[in-house]
Amino acid sequence: MEKSHGLLIVLSGPSGAGKGTLCQELLRQMPNLKYSVSMTTRLPRPGEVDGVHYFFRSREDVEAMIARDELLEWAQFCDNYYGTPRFAVEQAIVDGQDVILEIEIQGALQVKKRFPQGVFTFIVPPSLAALSERIHKRGTESEEVIQKRLATAIQELEYVSEYDYVVVNDEIPAAVDKLKSIIIAEKCRVKRKPFVFKEES
C-alpha cells in the first residue's frame, strides 16, 4: 500500500466555545497528532508561553510574513493578527503526519481555499448563555471586549455550513470522542487512502 499524506484537521468556532480545551485533550489521547502553533500579535494571557500556546510577534513582523506569503492563513480578530506559519504544516502533511489547527473562522476559510481536502470541524457551545459564562469566567478581558466577542460569536455561527462537521461542546469527554471518531472515519475514506491487495507469495 502506498504511503498516504497526513490529515489537516481544522478546529474553529466562536471565542469561548472551548476549542483550546478540546484540542489539548485530543492531543493527549491521540499522541500521533501534531499541534500547529499559531502566531498572534495579541499580548500573552497569564500562563501562556511563547512557542507553546502561540508565537507572540509584533504587528510589523506578522505583516512582513504576510507580504512574503509565509502564512498558510491569517486573519484580524479584535484588532489583532492571527496566522499559521506555512512551511512546517505543509512539510508535516507530506511526511504523513496528521496536523491539527485551532484557528479563527476567517483563517479556516482561507485554509479551505488552499487545502480543500482538510477536515473542517466547527465547535459550538451548548448555548449563548453558556458561552457568555465561559468568557466571563476566564477573567482576562474587559466587559467591553467580552460584549464584542459575544456579538462576533452570533455572526460567526452563520458559517457552520462552510464546515464538514459540527460538534457541540457541552461535555468535554463526549465532544472529544466525537472529534476522535471524525478523525478515524476520515482516515478510512477510500479517496484518501487507495487500497491495493498484496499479491500472494
Backbone bond lengths (Angstrom), bond angles and torsions (degrees), N, CA, C in turn:
res aa  C-N    CA-C-N  psi(-1)  N-CA   C-N-CA  omega(-1)  CA-C   N-CA-C  phi
1 M - - - 1.464 - - 1.531 108.97 -
2 E 1.338 116.21 132.16 1.448 118.91 -178.34 1.523 110.83 -72.07
3 K 1.330 114.09 151.56 1.461 119.56 -179.43 1.524 109.85 -69.07
4 S 1.329 116.62 134.93 1.466 120.92 179.21 1.522 110.01 -102.95
5 H 1.315 115.23 156.39 1.453 120.94 175.98 1.521 109.82 -71.13
6 G 1.323 115.76 160.42 1.459 120.17 176.20 1.515 111.16 -74.95
7 L 1.319 115.51 168.00 1.461 121.42 176.12 1.522 109.93 -87.85
8 L 1.324 115.93 146.42 1.455 121.49 167.56 1.526 106.11 -105.50
9 I 1.324 116.51 112.13 1.458 122.06 -176.53 1.523 108.07 -106.31
10 V 1.324 116.56 120.13 1.456 121.69 -176.40 1.526 110.08 -111.73
11 L 1.332 115.69 121.20 1.469 121.76 175.39 1.517 108.73 -109.97
12 S 1.307 116.76 128.27 1.456 119.43 172.41 1.515 109.56 -150.57
13 G 1.318 115.08 174.47 1.454 121.49 -175.76 1.511 109.27 157.48
14 P 1.311 118.49 178.31 1.468 121.47 -177.76 1.529 112.63 -59.42
15 S 1.321 115.73 149.20 1.461 120.79 174.18 1.518 109.09 -59.48
16 G 1.342 116.85 130.14 1.456 121.23 -178.95 1.513 113.92 94.38
17 A 1.339 116.88 -0.67 1.466 119.89 179.72 1.525 112.13 -74.20
18 G 1.339 116.42 -13.95 1.462 120.14 178.39 1.516 114.19 98.72
19 K 1.324 117.24 20.67 1.476 120.99 -179.06 1.522 111.78 -57.22
20 G 1.337 115.65 -45.30 1.462 119.40 -176.71 1.517 112.70 -63.36
21 T 1.326 116.25 -43.41 1.470 120.93 179.14 1.528 111.00 -62.37
22 L 1.335 116.32 -45.00 1.468 120.62 179.72 1.523 110.70 -64.43
23 C 1.323 116.01 -40.96 1.462 120.15 -179.64 1.531 111.05 -62.72
24 Q 1.326 116.69 -44.46 1.471 120.69 179.42 1.522 111.55 -61.23
25 E 1.331 116.74 -43.23 1.463 120.11 -178.99 1.523 110.74 -69.74
26 L 1.316 116.89 -36.74 1.465 120.80 177.33 1.527 110.84 -63.14
27 L 1.322 116.36 -43.03 1.467 120.91 178.57 1.534 111.06 -65.05
28 R 1.325 116.81 -35.28 1.464 120.37 178.66 1.524 110.97 -66.13
29 Q 1.340 115.95 -39.85 1.463 120.37 -176.84 1.535 113.24 -85.02
30 M 1.330 117.09 -20.95 1.469 121.43 -179.29 1.527 108.40 -127.15
31 P 1.337 117.39 76.99 1.470 121.31 -173.82 1.522 114.73 -63.56
32 N 1.349 117.73 -10.80 1.464 119.56 177.45 1.534 111.57 -78.51
33 L 1.332 117.37 -10.24 1.462 120.89 177.87 1.526 110.21 -76.94
34 K 1.338 116.01 141.84 1.464 121.32 176.19 1.525 108.17 -107.72
35 Y 1.313 116.72 127.50 1.462 121.07 179.22 1.514 110.06 -87.94
36 S 1.309 116.81 126.25 1.457 121.07 177.47 1.523 109.02 -90.01
37 V 1.319 116.31 115.88 1.462 121.27 -179.00 1.523 109.15 -77.82
38 S 1.324 115.70 124.28 1.463 121.03 179.63 1.528 110.88 -83.15
39 M 1.324 114.72 166.40 1.452 122.33 178.36 1.525 108.73 -111.92
40 T 1.321 117.15 143.30 1.462 119.77 179.08 1.522 110.98 -147.14
41 T 1.338 115.08 155.85 1.463 120.52 175.12 1.527 111.03 -98.55
42 R 1.349 117.79 -2.69 1.465 118.33 178.79 1.519 110.14 -75.01
43 L 1.326 115.63 159.90 1.462 120.82 179.50 1.527 110.05 -74.10
44 P 1.337 117.94 148.21 1.471 119.91 177.61 1.519 111.79 -62.84
45 R 1.336 115.86 142.61 1.463 120.87 171.46 1.529 107.87 -82.89
46 P 1.317 117.79 162.86 1.467 119.92 178.69 1.528 111.48 -53.44
47 G 1.330 116.00 129.22 1.463 121.12 178.10 1.517 114.53 90.29
48 E 1.311 118.70 -12.57 1.466 120.50 -179.80 1.527 110.48 -78.53
49 V 1.329 115.75 140.53 1.462 122.10 -175.48 1.527 109.29 -118.24
50 D 1.321 116.34 132.59 1.466 121.69 178.12 1.522 110.14 -61.62
51 G 1.336 116.23 130.02 1.457 121.33 179.96 1.510 114.08 88.41
52 V 1.338 117.24 -10.63 1.464 121.98 177.92 1.524 109.84 -108.46
53 H 1.324 116.03 -57.58 1.464 120.43 179.31 1.529 110.72 -87.19
54 Y 1.307 116.11 -44.07 1.466 124.07 175.79 1.522 108.02 -150.89
55 F 1.328 115.74 162.86 1.455 121.18 161.90 1.530 104.84 -92.15
56 F 1.322 117.80 113.22 1.459 121.39 -179.23 1.528 108.78 -90.20
57 R 1.325 116.22 116.47 1.456 121.86 -174.47 1.525 110.75 -131.41
58 S 1.319 115.76 161.92 1.459 120.29 178.48 1.526 109.98 -74.67
59 R 1.311 115.07 160.10 1.463 120.92 177.86 1.535 110.71 -58.66
60 E 1.335 116.17 -40.00 1.465 120.85 -179.41 1.528 111.44 -63.73
61 D 1.336 116.41 -41.91 1.473 120.59 179.91 1.523 111.04 -62.04
62 V 1.331 116.93 -45.72 1.470 120.58 -177.78 1.525 110.76 -67.91
63 E 1.323 117.96 -40.25 1.462 120.81 178.57 1.527 111.45 -63.26
64 A 1.333 116.64 -34.38 1.472 120.55 176.87 1.527 110.69 -67.75
65 M 1.339 118.14 -39.09 1.462 121.79 177.94 1.528 111.16 -66.59
66 I 1.331 116.20 -37.87 1.465 120.37 177.13 1.526 109.66 -61.91
67 A 1.322 116.54 -44.09 1.462 121.31 -179.23 1.526 111.55 -62.77
68 R 1.340 117.30 -31.82 1.478 121.87 -179.69 1.529 112.20 -89.74
69 D 1.338 118.20 3.98 1.463 123.79 -179.28 1.531 111.34 57.92
70 E 1.324 116.18 41.99 1.462 121.56 -178.59 1.534 112.43 -97.97
71 L 1.335 117.05 4.13 1.457 120.59 178.52 1.523 109.84 -114.16
72 L 1.329 116.00 134.22 1.462 121.35 177.21 1.526 109.77 -65.25
73 E 1.302 115.68 -34.93 1.466 122.42 176.42 1.512 107.53 -156.38
74 W 1.323 115.01 159.36 1.455 119.48 172.52 1.518 108.88 -156.02
75 A 1.321 115.34 155.27 1.461 120.54 -179.32 1.518 108.88 -153.38
76 Q 1.317 114.83 158.94 1.453 121.43 171.17 1.523 108.33 -108.50
77 F 1.327 115.50 129.81 1.466 121.06 -177.23 1.520 107.96 -142.47
78 C 1.326 115.90 124.05 1.467 120.69 -177.83 1.534 111.31 50.96
79 D 1.332 115.21 44.88 1.472 123.62 175.14 1.526 114.54 68.75
80 N 1.331 117.55 16.86 1.467 120.97 175.27 1.525 110.24 -125.59
81 Y 1.335 115.38 151.81 1.464 121.04 173.78 1.524 109.82 -85.70
82 Y 1.330 115.33 143.89 1.456 122.92 169.86 1.530 106.52 -132.81
83 G 1.331 117.99 140.88 1.460 119.30 179.91 1.517 112.40 -160.35
84 T 1.330 115.45 166.97 1.465 121.95 -178.81 1.520 110.17 -119.47
85 P 1.336 118.53 116.89 1.466 120.64 175.02 1.529 110.13 -55.41
86 R 1.315 116.88 132.68 1.462 122.44 -166.48 1.542 114.96 -81.53
87 F 1.329 117.17 -48.00 1.463 120.51 -167.73 1.525 112.79 -59.76
88 A 1.337 117.22 -47.99 1.466 120.67 -175.17 1.524 111.85 -61.23
89 V 1.347 116.37 -39.04 1.464 120.49 -179.93 1.522 110.75 -66.17
90 E 1.323 116.52 -48.50 1.465 120.76 -177.88 1.527 111.37 -63.01
91 Q 1.338 116.81 -40.86 1.458 120.48 -178.83 1.526 111.62 -66.41
92 A 1.333 116.85 -40.97 1.467 121.09 179.96 1.531 110.69 -62.22
93 I 1.317 117.28 -42.42 1.464 121.53 -178.96 1.529 110.76 -64.93
94 V 1.319 117.10 -44.03 1.471 121.41 177.98 1.531 110.29 -60.99
95 D 1.330 116.38 -35.18 1.472 121.32 -179.59 1.533 112.78 -78.72
96 G 1.339 117.36 1.94 1.464 120.32 178.14 1.516 114.91 90.00
97 Q 1.333 117.11 9.02 1.470 121.68 -179.01 1.527 110.12 -88.68
98 D 1.327 117.12 136.09 1.458 121.08 174.49 1.530 108.97 -81.49
99 V 1.322 115.95 131.35 1.463 121.31 -176.57 1.519 109.44 -120.24
100 I 1.331 116.44 136.55 1.459 120.60 178.03 1.526 109.81 -115.12
101 L 1.328 115.21 130.09 1.459 122.19 176.91 1.522 108.73 -111.52
102 E 1.313 116.68 132.11 1.462 121.86 173.64 1.520 105.78 -113.51
103 I 1.340 117.01 99.51 1.459 120.37 -169.35 1.527 112.25 -136.95
104 E 1.326 115.11 165.95 1.455 121.28 178.07 1.529 110.26 -70.28
105 I 1.321 115.75 162.21 1.461 121.55 -174.56 1.525 112.40 -63.61
106 Q 1.336 117.88 -41.99 1.467 120.12 177.98 1.520 110.57 -55.39
107 G 1.331 115.09 -44.83 1.456 120.27 -179.60 1.516 112.49 -66.96
108 A 1.336 116.31 -39.48 1.467 120.20 -179.41 1.525 111.09 -61.75
109 L 1.327 116.75 -38.21 1.464 119.94 179.99 1.528 111.17 -69.02
110 Q 1.334 117.56 -31.39 1.470 120.60 173.73 1.522 110.81 -66.25
111 V 1.334 115.71 -44.47 1.468 119.99 179.15 1.527 110.10 -60.84
112 K 1.328 117.32 -39.80 1.466 121.33 -179.08 1.523 111.61 -60.48
113 K 1.343 116.38 -36.04 1.464 119.86 177.73 1.527 111.48 -69.51
114 R 1.316 116.70 -38.55 1.470 121.50 -178.64 1.524 112.58 -81.40
115 F 1.338 115.71 -31.31 1.464 120.53 -172.17 1.529 109.09 -140.15
116 P 1.348 117.28 68.57 1.474 120.37 -174.29 1.521 114.61 -63.96
117 Q 1.348 117.50 -17.57 1.460 120.29 179.06 1.534 112.29 -80.39
118 G 1.332 117.78 2.63 1.458 121.03 175.59 1.521 111.07 -67.17
119 V 1.319 115.78 167.79 1.468 122.21 178.95 1.530 107.13 -107.36
120 F 1.328 116.36 110.68 1.464 121.73 -171.32 1.535 110.55 -106.28
121 T 1.337 115.40 117.02 1.464 121.30 -176.31 1.528 110.19 -124.00
122 F 1.326 115.20 129.79 1.459 122.76 -177.85 1.525 108.89 -100.70
123 I 1.325 116.32 122.43 1.460 122.00 179.94 1.531 108.65 -97.14
124 V 1.325 116.24 126.15 1.466 119.93 179.73 1.530 110.47 -124.41
125 P 1.331 116.98 149.62 1.467 120.25 174.42 1.523 109.19 -77.37
126 P 1.332 118.36 163.62 1.468 120.06 179.10 1.523 113.06 -66.22
127 S 1.357 117.09 -24.62 1.470 121.15 179.23 1.519 108.88 -163.97
128 L 1.326 116.51 163.64 1.464 120.11 176.31 1.527 110.93 -66.70
129 A 1.342 116.65 -32.41 1.469 120.13 177.26 1.534 110.38 -63.02
130 A 1.326 115.95 -41.85 1.473 120.23 178.33 1.526 110.36 -65.36
131 L 1.338 116.27 -38.53 1.459 120.67 178.66 1.530 110.63 -62.58
132 S 1.325 116.75 -46.06 1.468 121.41 178.92 1.529 110.84 -59.78
133 E 1.316 116.49 -42.88 1.466 121.03 -179.73 1.529 111.20 -62.83
134 R 1.336 116.92 -42.74 1.467 120.88 -179.23 1.524 111.28 -63.35
135 I 1.336 116.50 -44.21 1.464 119.78 -178.31 1.532 110.62 -66.59
136 H 1.341 117.08 -40.85 1.461 119.98 178.54 1.531 111.21 -64.25
137 K 1.342 117.00 -37.88 1.472 120.87 -178.58 1.522 112.50 -63.96
138 R 1.352 116.74 -28.79 1.465 119.03 179.24 1.520 110.92 -61.18
139 G 1.321 116.61 -34.90 1.459 121.12 177.48 1.512 114.54 62.41
140 T 1.321 117.31 25.87 1.471 120.23 -175.47 1.526 113.03 -108.31
141 E 1.348 117.50 -5.16 1.458 119.96 -174.44 1.522 110.91 -134.00
142 S 1.324 115.31 156.82 1.465 120.71 178.32 1.525 109.73 -72.50
143 E 1.330 115.47 162.89 1.468 120.41 179.54 1.531 110.67 -61.71
144 E 1.322 116.29 -34.46 1.474 120.11 179.22 1.527 110.92 -62.98
145 V 1.340 116.56 -44.82 1.468 120.90 179.00 1.524 110.81 -66.71
146 I 1.333 116.54 -39.18 1.473 120.54 178.90 1.518 110.70 -60.77
147 Q 1.327 116.99 -45.02 1.466 120.13 179.89 1.525 111.08 -64.63
148 K 1.332 115.96 -35.07 1.465 120.19 177.16 1.522 110.06 -65.65
149 R 1.334 116.15 -41.47 1.468 120.45 179.02 1.531 111.37 -64.13
150 L 1.330 116.88 -40.27 1.465 120.30 -179.92 1.530 111.18 -66.99
151 A 1.331 116.46 -40.36 1.468 119.83 177.39 1.520 110.54 -64.29
152 T 1.320 115.78 -39.86 1.470 120.57 178.15 1.528 110.28 -65.28
153 A 1.333 117.13 -39.28 1.467 121.62 -179.22 1.526 111.16 -59.72
154 I 1.316 116.86 -41.07 1.466 120.25 179.58 1.528 110.50 -61.26
155 Q 1.330 116.44 -41.02 1.465 120.72 178.09 1.534 110.94 -67.80
156 E 1.342 115.70 -38.92 1.469 119.98 -175.96 1.525 112.48 -67.25
157 L 1.318 117.57 -29.11 1.464 120.70 -179.51 1.534 112.24 -60.97
158 E 1.317 116.49 -19.54 1.464 120.60 178.90 1.526 112.17 -70.90
159 Y 1.338 117.25 -13.34 1.464 121.35 -176.49 1.525 113.46 -91.14
160 V 1.319 117.55 3.38 1.470 120.58 -177.92 1.530 111.52 -53.14
161 S 1.318 117.29 -39.08 1.472 120.94 -175.86 1.524 113.45 -66.11
162 E 1.338 117.78 -13.44 1.470 121.52 178.35 1.531 111.71 -80.17
163 Y 1.323 116.86 -8.44 1.466 121.74 -173.60 1.527 111.46 -103.70
164 D 1.333 115.43 162.48 1.469 120.95 177.77 1.523 111.45 -80.23
165 Y 1.332 116.26 -35.07 1.462 121.63 -175.15 1.527 110.08 -138.97
166 V 1.323 115.73 155.55 1.460 121.30 171.26 1.527 107.82 -129.61
167 V 1.335 116.00 134.78 1.465 121.60 179.83 1.527 108.23 -126.45
168 V 1.330 115.83 123.50 1.465 120.90 176.91 1.526 107.94 -83.89
169 N 1.331 116.22 121.53 1.463 120.86 -179.06 1.526 109.43 -91.84
170 D 1.330 115.22 78.34 1.461 121.69 177.02 1.522 109.21 -93.17
171 E 1.328 115.68 -59.36 1.465 122.37 174.84 1.521 107.84 -113.23
172 I 1.320 117.36 125.22 1.471 121.44 -173.51 1.531 112.91 -57.52
173 P 1.343 120.25 -47.99 1.478 118.88 -179.42 1.526 112.83 -58.26
174 A 1.320 117.37 -40.03 1.467 120.85 -179.27 1.523 110.72 -68.40
175 A 1.334 116.34 -40.71 1.468 120.01 179.50 1.526 110.99 -65.79
176 V 1.338 117.02 -39.78 1.472 120.78 178.33 1.525 110.50 -64.75
177 D 1.327 117.01 -41.08 1.468 120.36 178.04 1.530 110.83 -60.19
178 K 1.324 116.92 -39.30 1.466 120.25 178.21 1.524 110.75 -64.63
179 L 1.321 116.66 -42.41 1.469 120.23 179.34 1.527 111.21 -64.20
180 K 1.331 116.66 -41.55 1.471 120.15 177.48 1.527 110.78 -62.05
181 S 1.333 116.62 -40.64 1.468 120.70 179.18 1.525 111.07 -63.98
182 I 1.329 116.72 -39.08 1.469 121.01 178.22 1.524 110.39 -61.87
183 I 1.325 116.53 -46.03 1.468 120.82 -178.37 1.528 110.90 -64.31
184 I 1.334 116.51 -44.97 1.468 120.30 179.81 1.523 110.65 -61.65
185 A 1.332 116.73 -44.41 1.465 120.49 179.98 1.526 111.31 -63.01
186 E 1.328 116.96 -42.73 1.459 120.67 -179.28 1.530 111.64 -63.64
187 K 1.340 116.60 -36.21 1.471 119.72 179.86 1.526 111.67 -70.57
188 C 1.323 116.89 -18.60 1.468 121.06 179.63 1.529 112.93 -93.36
189 R 1.335 117.90 -2.97 1.461 119.78 -177.90 1.518 110.51 -66.48
190 V 1.316 115.91 134.29 1.469 121.80 -176.38 1.519 111.17 -59.02
191 K 1.312 118.15 -39.85 1.465 120.22 -175.74 1.532 112.16 -67.05
192 R 1.341 116.85 -19.98 1.461 119.92 178.77 1.530 112.54 -87.89
193 K 1.337 116.14 -27.06 1.462 118.69 -170.73 1.525 109.88 -141.31
194 P 1.323 117.63 83.93 1.465 119.63 179.43 1.528 110.60 -55.06
195 F 1.325 115.50 133.22 1.464 120.41 -177.02 1.514 110.12 -106.85
196 V 1.316 115.62 130.45 1.458 120.93 177.56 1.521 108.51 -128.70
197 F 1.351 118.25 126.52 1.465 120.95 176.50 1.522 109.69 -67.69
198 K 1.316 115.34 138.84 1.465 120.00 175.78 1.522 109.48 -74.67
199 E 1.302 115.71 143.52 1.482 120.08 176.25 1.524 107.94 -70.44
200 E 1.350 114.39 140.13 1.471 118.43 177.22 1.522 109.04 -71.78
201 S 1.309 115.46 139.73 1.487 119.78 179.89 1.528 109.73 -88.46
